[in-house]
Amino acid sequence: MRDQLESFLLVLAVGSAVAIGAKRVGVPYNVALVLVGLVLVLLTPPTRMNPDIILVLFLPILVFEGALFADADSLREAARPILALSVPGVALSLLGTAAVATWALDLPFAAALLLGSILAITDTVSVLLAFRSVRVPHRLKAIMEGESLFNDGTALVLVSLTTSVLASGVFDPAQTARALIIAIFGGLVLGAAFGALGAAVLRHTPDHLTAILASLVLVFSASLVSEYVHASPVIAVVVAGVAVGHAARRALEPSRVLALQGFWETAGFGLNVLIFLLVGMQIRASALIEEADSIALALIALHAGRAIAVYGCFAVLRALSREVVPIRWQHVMVFGNIKGALSMAAVLALPQGLPHRDRFITIVFGVTFVTLLTQALPFRRILKGLGVATIAAHPELDAAKAVLVGARRAQAELDELLASGLISRKDHAERRASFQREIIRAESALRGPVGELARDALADVAIVNAQKSAVLDAARRGLIAEETALARVNELDRALVRLGSHDGESS
C-alpha cells in the first residue's frame, strides 16, 4: 500500500507540474500529459495495476464530473441529435471501426468489436477547452457535450459486453441483446431515481461540505447498485449527474454550487493526470514501435466509423424529422473525434489475461497521442476555418457585460443576506453602493454606439426565436398545418443565419 501511495503521489506531482507548465504556454493540459506519458513509455519499465481500481473508482468520478457541469435544459432541446449520435451513431461507429480493424489489424471479430467500442468513446475535455476560447453556437456545444456524455455511457456498455464475449469465446445473440437492454434501460431508470434522491438530499444539506459528501455517496451508490443489478453504472451516474447539477443550480446558493463544482472539477482533473501517466507506465517502448502500423490503421478505422455515424445519422434524422444539423457542424463533430482519458481508463479496466489486452492498451495510447496532437491542438483554428466560431468582436463590450452580470448578482446576494439578518443595513448599503457604481460604469460602456448595435442584433435574434416558438406552438395546438409550420420555421432559420446566429431552436 505504501509503495502504491508513493507511486500515485509521484505521478500526481509530475502531472501537476506538467499541467501548470501547459497552462502557462497555452497548450491544453491533456496534450501535455500525453506527451509526458510518451516519455514514461520510453524511460520506465512497464508496471501492472489492478483494473478494478479504474473500473470502481476512476470511471464513476470521471463521468459524474462531466455530467455535473452539463446544462440539462440545453441537452433537452438538442435531444434528437444527441440520441441519434449516442445510440445508432455509436453502433455505426463501432461496426465501421471493427470492420476495418478486422481486415487491417488481423484481429478476431470479437476483439475488433471491443477495440471499436473503446475507440467509440469521445473526449469532451479538448473540445470544451476550445469552446471556452471562442464563441460557438450554443446548440452545437450542447449537441457535442450531450453526445459525449451519453455516447460514453452507450460505448462503455458495449465495452463490457464485447469483453465478456472475447473472454468467454461465446456469442449468444439473445443473451447479449437482453444484457444490452437491461444495461441501458436499467442505467437510465436507476440514474433517474438516484438523481431525484440526490437532488432532494442536496436541497436539505446545511452547507457545502455536507453537499459534497452527499454527492460523493450518491456517485458510488448509483455505480455500485447498478453494477449489482447488471445495469450500466456509467449511464446511471451520467443521468444522476445531469439531474443533480440541474437541481443544484436551481435550488442552492451560488457559493455552494461553486464549492460542489470545484470539488468535482479537482477530482476529475486529478484522475485525468493519473490516467494519462499511468497508461504510459503500462506500455513497453518496443511495443509502441511494433504497433505503429496498427495505430495508423486504427486511426483510419475510427475516423471512417465516425464519419459514417455522423453523416449517416444526420441524413436519416433529416429525412425522418426534417431536423437539419448544418453540414459544417457535422464536419466539426467528425474532426472533434478526439480520444482522451475515458478511452484510456476503459482499456486499463480490461481484466488481466484478456486476449490482446496489452496490444489494445498500446493502440489506444497511440491513437490518443495522435488525435490530441493533430486534432486537439488545432481544433480552435478548425472551428474558425469552418466558420462556426468567432472571437468576440468587441472585447470591451464583453468585459462590460461581465462586470454588469457579476455586480447585479452581487447586489441580489446582498439583498438576501440583509433579509436573512446576516449583515447590517449599514454594511449592506455601503457594499450595494460600490456595486452600483460598477453597474453605472458598465452600462455607460454598453450605451455607446457599438453597444447599441450589439443590443439591436441580440433583439433581432430574440424576436426571430419568439416567432419560431409561436409558429411551433400553433402547429402543436392544431391551429396550422405542420407542413406550413415547418416551412415557416425554415424561413426563420435562414433569417437567423443571416443575423449571424446558427443557434435556432427546434421542436
ZAMARGU-4260 file (C-alpha; in steps of 0.2 Angstrom, whole numbers, plus 5000, padded with zeros to 4 digits):
<rodrens>
0) 5000/5000/5000 | 5014/5012/5005 | 5023/5009/4988 | 5007/5012/4978 | 5003/5028/4988
5) 5021/5034/4984 | 5019/5030/4966 | 5002/5039/4965 | 5009/5054/4974 | 5024/5055/4962
10) 5013/5054/4947 | 5002/5067/4953 | 5016/5079/4957 | 5023/5076/4939 | 5006/5079/4932
15) 5003/5095/4942 | 5019/5102/4936 | 5016/5097/4918 | 4998/5105/4919 | 5005/5121/4926
20) 5018/5122/4913 | 5005/5118/4899 | 4993/5132/4906 | 5007/5145/4905 | 5012/5141/4887
25) 4993/5140/4881 | 4993/5121/4877 | 4978/5110/4883 | 4984/5101/4898 | 4979/5084/4891
30) 4990/5086/4876 | 5005/5090/4888 | 5001/5075/4899 | 5000/5063/4884 | 5017/5069/4879
35) 5024/5066/4896 | 5016/5049/4895 | 5026/5045/4880 | 5042/5050/4889 | 5037/5037/4903
40) 5034/5024/4890 | 5052/5027/4884 | 5061/5029/4901 | 5052/5017/4913 | 5049/4999/4913
45) 5031/4993/4912 | 5021/4991/4928 | 5005/4982/4932 | 4990/4989/4941 | 4973/4982/4947
50) 4960/4985/4934 | 4946/4986/4947 | 4954/5002/4953 | 4950/5010/4936 | 4933/5002/4935
55) 4926/5005/4953 | 4935/5021/4957 | 4940/5031/4942 | 4926/5029/4929 | 4912/5035/4940
60) 4921/5051/4945 | 4926/5055/4928 | 4908/5053/4920 | 4900/5062/4935 | 4911/5077/4934
65) 4907/5079/4915 | 4888/5076/4919 | 4888/5089/4933 | 4893/5103/4923 | 4880/5099/4909
70) 4866/5111/4905 | 4850/5099/4907 | 4839/5112/4898 | 4851/5113/4883 | 4853/5094/4882
75) 4834/5093/4882 | 4832/5105/4867 | 4845/5095/4857 | 4838/5078/4862 | 4835/5071/4845
80) 4853/5074/4838 | 4861/5068/4854 | 4850/5052/4854 | 4854/5049/4836 | 4873/5050/4839
85) 4873/5041/4856 | 4863/5025/4851 | 4863/5022/4832 | 4878/5033/4830 | 4889/5023/4842
90) 4883/5007/4834 | 4888/5013/4817 | 4904/5019/4823 | 4908/5003/4832 | 4904/4992/4817
95) 4913/5003/4805 | 4929/5003/4816 | 4928/4985/4819 | 4926/4980/4801 | 4941/4990/4796
100) 4951/4983/4811 | 4946/4965/4807 | 4953/4967/4790 | 4968/4978/4793 | 4974/4973/4810
105) 4971/4954/4808 | 4960/4954/4824 | 4946/4941/4828 | 4930/4950/4825 | 4925/4949/4844
110) 4942/4958/4848 | 4939/4971/4834 | 4922/4975/4841 | 4930/4978/4858 | 4943/4989/4851
115) 4929/4998/4841 | 4919/5000/4857 | 4934/5008/4866 | 4938/5020/4852 | 4919/5025/4850
120) 4922/5034/4867 | 4925/5053/4864 | 4934/5066/4875 | 4925/5082/4879 | 4940/5090/4888
125) 4949/5095/4872 | 4933/5100/4863 | 4926/5111/4878 | 4943/5119/4881 | 4942/5125/4863
130) 4924/5130/4865 | 4929/5141/4880 | 4941/5151/4870 | 4930/5155/4855 | 4911/5158/4853
135) 4902/5144/4845 | 4883/5141/4843 | 4876/5136/4859 | 4866/5122/4851 | 4882/5115/4843
140) 4890/5115/4860 | 4875/5106/4868 | 4875/5093/4855 | 4893/5089/4857 | 4893/5089/4876
145) 4877/5079/4877 | 4883/5066/4864 | 4899/5064/4873 | 4890/5061/4889 | 4878/5048/4883
150) 4889/5041/4869 | 4902/5037/4883 | 4888/5028/4893 | 4882/5018/4877 | 4900/5014/4872
155) 4906/5008/4889 | 4891/4996/4890 | 4897/4989/4873 | 4914/4988/4880 | 4908/4977/4894
160) 4898/4966/4883 | 4911/4963/4870 | 4924/4960/4884 | 4913/4946/4890 | 4911/4939/4873
165) 4930/4939/4870 | 4934/4932/4887 | 4922/4918/4885 | 4923/4915/4866 | 4904/4913/4865
170) 4892/4924/4857 | 4873/4922/4861 | 4863/4935/4852 | 4848/4933/4863 | 4858/4934/4879
175) 4868/4949/4873 | 4853/4958/4867 | 4845/4955/4884 | 4860/4961/4893 | 4861/4977/4882
180) 4843/4981/4886 | 4845/4978/4904 | 4861/4988/4905 | 4854/5004/4896 | 4837/5005/4902
185) 4842/4999/4920 | 4855/5013/4920 | 4843/5026/4914 | 4830/5021/4927 | 4842/5019/4942
190) 4851/5036/4936 | 4834/5045/4937 | 4830/5038/4954 | 4847/5042/4961 | 4846/5059/4953
195) 4829/5063/4961 | 4835/5057/4978 | 4852/5066/4976 | 4843/5082/4971 | 4831/5081/4986
200) 4846/5077/4998 | 4856/5092/4991 | 4841/5104/4995 | 4842/5099/5013 | 4861/5100/5016
205) 4865/5114/5028 | 4882/5118/5020 | 4894/5115/5005 | 4904/5101/5015 | 4889/5090/5018
210) 4883/5094/5000 | 4900/5087/4993 | 4899/5072/5004 | 4881/5068/4999 | 4886/5069/4981
215) 4901/5058/4984 | 4890/5045/4992 | 4877/5047/4978 | 4890/5043/4964 | 4897/5027/4971
220) 4880/5021/4977 | 4872/5023/4960 | 4888/5015/4952 | 4888/5000/4964 | 4869/4997/4964
225) 4869/4997/4945 | 4884/4985/4944 | 4874/4974/4957 | 4859/4973/4946 | 4869/4972/4929
230) 4863/4989/4924 | 4876/5001/4917 | 4885/5011/4931 | 4891/5024/4919 | 4873/5028/4912
235) 4866/5028/4929 | 4880/5040/4935 | 4878/5051/4920 | 4859/5053/4922 | 4861/5056/4940
240) 4874/5069/4937 | 4864/5079/4925 | 4849/5079/4937 | 4859/5084/4952 | 4868/5098/4943
245) 4852/5105/4936 | 4844/5104/4954 | 4859/5112/4962 | 4860/5127/4950 | 4841/5130/4953
250) 4840/5127/4972 | 4857/5130/4980 | 4865/5147/4983 | 4880/5151/4971 | 4893/5148/4984
255) 4888/5130/4987 | 4886/5127/4969 | 4904/5133/4966 | 4910/5123/4980 | 4902/5107/4973
260) 4908/5110/4956 | 4926/5115/4962 | 4927/5098/4971 | 4922/5088/4956 | 4932/5098/4944
265) 4948/5095/4955 | 4944/5076/4957 | 4941/5075/4938 | 4957/5084/4934 | 4967/5073/4947
270) 4961/5057/4939 | 4965/5064/4921 | 4983/5067/4927 | 4984/5049/4934 | 4976/5040/4919
275) 4987/5049/4906 | 5003/5045/4915 | 4998/5028/4922 | 4995/5022/4904 | 5012/5027/4899
280) 5018/5016/4913 | 5009/5001/4907 | 5017/5000/4889 | 5034/4994/4883 | 5043/5006/4871
285) 5046/4992/4859 | 5028/4988/4859 | 5024/5006/4854 | 5036/5004/4839 | 5030/4987/4834
290) 5012/4993/4834 | 5015/5009/4824 | 5006/5002/4808 | 4992/4996/4819 | 4990/5013/4827
295) 4989/5021/4810 | 4976/5009/4803 | 4966/5011/4819 | 4966/5029/4816 | 4959/5027/4799
300) 4946/5014/4805 | 4940/5026/4819 | 4938/5041/4808 | 4929/5031/4795 | 4917/5024/4808
305) 4914/5041/4815 | 4911/5049/4798 | 4898/5035/4794 | 4890/5038/4810 | 4889/5057/4810
310) 4884/5060/4791 | 4873/5044/4791 | 4863/5048/4807 | 4860/5066/4802 | 4855/5062/4785
315) 4842/5049/4792 | 4837/5062/4805 | 4834/5075/4792 | 4823/5063/4781 | 4813/5057/4796
320) 4810/5073/4806 | 4816/5087/4795 | 4828/5092/4808 | 4843/5100/4800 | 4860/5100/4808
325) 4872/5111/4797 | 4885/5102/4787 | 4898/5112/4795 | 4893/5107/4812 | 4894/5089/4806
330) 4912/5092/4800 | 4916/5099/4817 | 4909/5083/4825 | 4920/5072/4814 | 4935/5082/4817
335) 4932/5083/4835 | 4933/5064/4837 | 4947/5065/4849 | 4952/5051/4861 | 4956/5055/4880
340) 4956/5049/4897 | 4940/5039/4896 | 4946/5029/4882 | 4962/5025/4891 | 4953/5022/4908
345) 4942/5009/4898 | 4956/5000/4891 | 4965/5000/4908 | 4950/4992/4916 | 4950/4977/4905
350) 4953/4961/4915 | 4971/4955/4916 | 4974/4940/4905 | 4961/4945/4892 | 4967/4941/4875
355) 4975/4956/4866 | 4974/4967/4881 | 4992/4973/4880 | 4990/4976/4862 | 4974/4986/4865
360) 4982/4997/4878 | 4997/5001/4866 | 4985/5005/4851 | 4973/5016/4862 | 4988/5026/4869
365) 4995/5028/4852 | 4978/5034/4845 | 4975/5046/4859 | 4993/5053/4857 | 4990/5056/4838
370) 4972/5063/4840 | 4977/5075/4854 | 4992/5082/4844 | 4984/5083/4827 | 4966/5087/4831
375) 4965/5094/4849 | 4979/5107/4846 | 4972/5114/4830 | 4954/5112/4835 | 4951/5131/4838
380) 4958/5135/4821 | 4947/5122/4813 | 4932/5130/4821 | 4936/5147/4814 | 4941/5139/4797
385) 4924/5131/4796 | 4915/5147/4800 | 4907/5141/4816 | 4917/5151/4829 | 4922/5169/4831
390) 4932/5178/4844 | 4922/5192/4852 | 4921/5207/4840 | 4921/5219/4854 | 4931/5213/4870
395) 4927/5229/4879 | 4908/5226/4877 | 4911/5208/4884 | 4921/5215/4898 | 4907/5227/4902
400) 4894/5213/4901 | 4904/5203/4913 | 4905/5217/4926 | 4887/5221/4924 | 4881/5202/4927
405) 4893/5200/4942 | 4888/5216/4950 | 4869/5213/4948 | 4871/5196/4955 | 4881/5203/4970
410) 4868/5215/4974 | 4855/5202/4974 | 4865/5191/4986 | 4867/5206/4997 | 4849/5209/4997
415) 4846/5191/5003 | 4859/5192/5016 | 4851/5208/5023 | 4834/5199/5023 | 4841/5185/5032
420) 4849/5196/5045 | 4866/5191/5042 | 4873/5208/5038 | 4869/5225/5045 | 4860/5239/5035
425) 4875/5250/5035 | 4886/5236/5028 | 4873/5232/5015 | 4871/5250/5010 | 4889/5253/5008
430) 4893/5237/4998 | 4877/5239/4987 | 4883/5257/4983 | 4900/5251/4977 | 4892/5238/4966
435) 4880/5251/4959 | 4895/5262/4954 | 4902/5247/4944 | 4884/5244/4936 | 4884/5263/4931
440) 4901/5262/4923 | 4897/5246/4913 | 4880/5252/4907 | 4889/5268/4901 | 4900/5257/4890
445) 4886/5247/4884 | 4876/5263/4879 | 4889/5268/4866 | 4886/5266/4848 | 4894/5249/4847
450) 4884/5243/4862 | 4868/5249/4854 | 4872/5239/4838 | 4876/5224/4848 | 4859/5226/4858
455) 4850/5228/4841 | 4857/5212/4835 | 4853/5202/4851 | 4835/5209/4850 | 4833/5204/4832
460) 4838/5186/4836 | 4826/5186/4851 | 4812/5192/4840 | 4815/5178/4827 | 4816/5165/4840
465) 4800/5171/4848 | 4792/5169/4831 | 4798/5152/4829 | 4791/5147/4846 | 4774/5154/4842
470) 4773/5145/4825 | 4778/5129/4833 | 4766/5131/4847 | 4752/5134/4834 | 4756/5118/4825
475) 4756/5108/4841 | 4739/5115/4845 | 4732/5111/4828 | 4729/5129/4823 | 4740/5127/4807
480) 4746/5113/4797 | 4763/5105/4802 | 4769/5107/4784 | 4766/5125/4784 | 4774/5127/4801
485) 4790/5118/4796 | 4791/5129/4780 | 4789/5145/4790 | 4802/5139/4803 | 4814/5135/4789
490) 4812/5153/4783 | 4815/5160/4801 | 4831/5148/4802 | 4838/5157/4787 | 4834/5174/4795
495) 4844/5168/4810 | 4859/5163/4799 | 4859/5180/4791 | 4859/5188/4808 | 4875/5178/4812
500) 4866/5165/4823 | 4866/5146/4819 | 4858/5143/4836 | 4840/5141/4830 | 4829/5131/4842
505) 4820/5116/4835 | 4804/5107/4841
</rodrens>
